[in-house]
Amino acid sequence: MQATRSLLDEGTFHESTVEEVADRAGVSRATLYQHFPTRLDLVDAICDTFAENPALLAARESVRLPDLDQALAETIANSVRFWSAEDEVLAQLYGATAVDPAARDLVERQLGDRRGEMAHLVRRLDEAQRLGRGTDRRRALSHLMLVTSFGAYRELRQERLSDARATAMLQDMARTLLIDS
């Protein structure tokens, strides 16, 4: 896994062969194929490590916080923490989606998981009649998906904003789009 992460960090995973991963890991090609028969299996294993990331675990819990204002703020803060912790790896995986089916699968699964969590929070906001005037669940979910996306995080990082400043901006944007509209 460390060899795969290293290749992702270097931006060369999508060009690497399974043999090159084995060489980097210091194992034989046969040994690697026993555990990871395809590149997709390597990417799936990376996905499994994301599931253990404390920021991702916290984001999944924060959508269930009893205080809806805190739930919204913490969900965004934890999303930024997750993106920041996995930035280098995810930048390579997201960048490789056009040419690498394994990367595309990972991104699609991650998007589906995030959509489910954000839909739960939107449903709670709607049931508590906290969504702004003219904002239905579909629109609220689109807005929340946008402000919790890797793309939004990367765009703010391009502006050299700290994680704290990016979090504050995204939280303010979410309140404006979902609650104050």
C-alpha positions as CSV (number, residue, x, y, z in Angstrom):
1,M,0.0,0.0,0.0
2,Q,2.9,2.4,0.8
3,A,4.3,1.8,-2.7
4,T,1.0,2.6,-4.3
5,R,0.6,5.7,-2.1
6,S,4.2,6.8,-3.0
7,L,3.4,6.4,-6.7
8,L,0.2,8.4,-6.3
9,D,2.1,11.1,-4.4
10,E,4.6,11.3,-7.2
11,G,1.9,11.5,-9.8
12,T,3.1,8.4,-11.6
13,F,0.6,5.7,-10.5
14,H,-1.6,5.9,-13.5
15,E,1.4,5.3,-15.7
16,S,2.9,2.5,-13.5
17,T,2.5,-1.2,-14.1
18,V,1.7,-3.7,-11.4
19,E,5.2,-4.9,-11.8
20,E,6.6,-1.4,-11.0
21,V,4.4,-1.4,-7.8
22,A,5.9,-4.8,-6.9
23,D,9.4,-3.5,-7.4
24,R,8.7,-0.4,-5.3
25,A,7.3,-2.6,-2.6
26,G,10.2,-4.9,-2.6
27,V,8.1,-8.0,-3.4
28,S,7.9,-10.3,-6.3
29,R,5.3,-9.7,-9.0
30,A,3.7,-13.1,-8.2
31,T,3.3,-12.0,-4.5
32,L,1.7,-8.8,-5.4
33,Y,-0.7,-10.5,-7.9
34,Q,-1.7,-12.9,-5.1
35,H,-3.0,-10.0,-3.0
36,F,-3.9,-7.5,-5.7
37,P,-4.6,-9.2,-9.1
38,T,-5.4,-5.9,-10.8
39,R,-4.7,-2.2,-10.6
40,L,-8.4,-1.8,-9.5
41,D,-7.6,-4.0,-6.5
42,L,-4.7,-1.7,-5.6
43,V,-7.0,1.3,-5.8
44,D,-9.7,-0.5,-3.8
45,A,-7.1,-1.1,-1.1
46,I,-6.3,2.6,-1.0
47,C,-10.0,3.3,-0.7
48,D,-10.1,1.0,2.3
49,T,-7.4,3.2,4.0
50,F,-9.6,6.3,3.4
51,A,-12.4,4.6,5.4
52,E,-10.1,4.6,8.4
53,N,-9.2,8.3,8.1
54,P,-10.3,10.1,11.3
55,A,-11.6,13.1,9.4
56,L,-13.8,11.0,7.2
57,L,-15.2,9.1,10.2
58,A,-15.9,12.4,11.9
59,A,-17.6,13.7,8.8
60,R,-19.9,10.7,8.7
61,E,-20.8,11.3,12.3
62,S,-21.2,15.0,12.1
63,V,-24.2,14.8,9.7
64,R,-26.0,13.2,12.7
65,L,-25.2,15.8,15.3
66,P,-28.4,16.9,17.1
67,D,-27.7,20.6,16.6
68,L,-28.3,21.2,12.9
69,D,-26.1,24.4,12.7
70,Q,-23.3,22.4,14.4
71,A,-23.9,19.5,12.1
72,L,-23.6,21.6,9.0
73,A,-20.5,23.4,10.2
74,E,-18.7,20.3,11.4
75,T,-19.6,18.3,8.3
76,I,-17.9,21.0,6.2
77,A,-14.9,21.3,8.6
78,N,-14.4,17.5,8.6
79,S,-14.7,17.3,4.8
80,V,-11.9,19.9,4.5
81,R,-9.8,18.0,7.0
82,F,-10.3,14.8,5.0
83,W,-9.4,16.4,1.7
84,S,-6.4,18.0,3.3
85,A,-5.2,14.8,4.8
86,E,-5.5,12.9,1.5
87,D,-4.8,15.8,-0.9
88,E,-1.8,14.4,-2.8
89,V,-3.2,11.0,-3.3
90,L,-6.7,12.2,-4.2
91,A,-5.3,14.8,-6.6
92,Q,-3.6,12.0,-8.6
93,L,-6.7,9.7,-8.4
94,Y,-9.1,12.5,-9.5
95,G,-6.7,13.5,-12.2
96,A,-6.4,10.0,-13.5
97,T,-10.1,9.4,-13.9
98,A,-10.1,10.2,-17.6
99,V,-7.6,7.5,-18.4
100,D,-7.8,5.0,-15.5
101,P,-11.0,3.0,-14.9
102,A,-9.7,2.1,-11.4
103,A,-9.4,5.7,-10.4
104,R,-12.8,6.5,-12.0
105,D,-14.4,3.7,-10.0
106,L,-12.9,5.0,-6.7
107,V,-14.1,8.6,-7.4
108,E,-17.6,7.4,-8.3
109,R,-17.9,5.3,-5.2
110,Q,-16.6,8.1,-3.0
111,L,-19.0,10.5,-4.6
112,G,-21.9,8.1,-4.0
113,D,-20.9,7.7,-0.3
114,R,-20.7,11.4,0.2
115,R,-24.0,12.0,-1.6
116,G,-25.7,9.6,0.8
117,E,-24.3,11.4,3.9
118,M,-25.1,14.8,2.5
119,A,-28.7,13.7,1.6
120,H,-29.1,12.6,5.2
121,L,-28.1,16.1,6.5
122,V,-30.3,17.8,3.9
123,R,-33.3,15.7,4.9
124,R,-32.8,16.6,8.5
125,L,-32.5,20.3,7.6
126,D,-35.7,20.1,5.6
127,E,-37.7,18.2,8.2
128,A,-36.7,20.9,10.8
129,Q,-37.8,23.5,8.3
130,R,-34.3,25.0,8.2
131,L,-33.9,25.2,4.4
132,G,-34.1,28.7,3.0
133,R,-37.1,29.9,1.1
134,G,-37.2,28.5,-2.4
135,T,-34.6,25.8,-1.6
136,D,-35.9,22.3,-2.0
137,R,-34.0,19.1,-1.0
138,R,-32.6,18.6,-4.5
139,R,-31.2,22.1,-4.7
140,A,-29.9,21.9,-1.2
141,L,-28.2,18.6,-1.9
142,S,-26.5,20.1,-5.0
143,H,-25.3,23.1,-3.0
144,L,-24.0,20.9,-0.2
145,M,-22.3,18.5,-2.6
146,L,-20.6,21.5,-4.1
147,V,-19.3,23.0,-0.9
148,T,-18.0,19.6,0.4
149,S,-16.4,18.6,-2.9
150,F,-12.7,17.9,-3.5
151,G,-12.9,20.4,-6.4
152,A,-14.1,23.2,-4.2
153,Y,-11.4,22.4,-1.7
154,R,-8.7,22.3,-4.4
155,E,-9.9,25.6,-5.9
156,L,-9.6,27.3,-2.5
157,R,-6.1,25.7,-2.0
158,Q,-5.1,27.1,-5.4
159,E,-5.8,30.5,-3.9
160,R,-3.3,29.6,-1.1
161,L,-6.0,29.7,1.6
162,S,-5.3,27.9,4.8
163,D,-7.5,25.0,5.7
164,A,-9.0,27.2,8.4
165,R,-9.8,30.0,6.0
166,A,-11.2,27.6,3.4
167,T,-13.4,25.9,6.0
168,A,-14.8,29.3,7.1
169,M,-15.5,30.3,3.5
170,L,-17.2,27.0,2.7
171,Q,-19.3,27.1,6.0
172,D,-20.4,30.6,5.2
173,M,-21.3,29.7,1.6
174,A,-23.3,26.7,2.9
175,R,-25.3,28.8,5.3
176,T,-26.0,31.3,2.6
177,L,-27.0,28.7,0.0
178,L,-29.0,26.4,2.2
179,I,-30.3,28.4,5.2
180,D,-30.4,32.1,4.3
181,S,-31.7,31.9,0.8
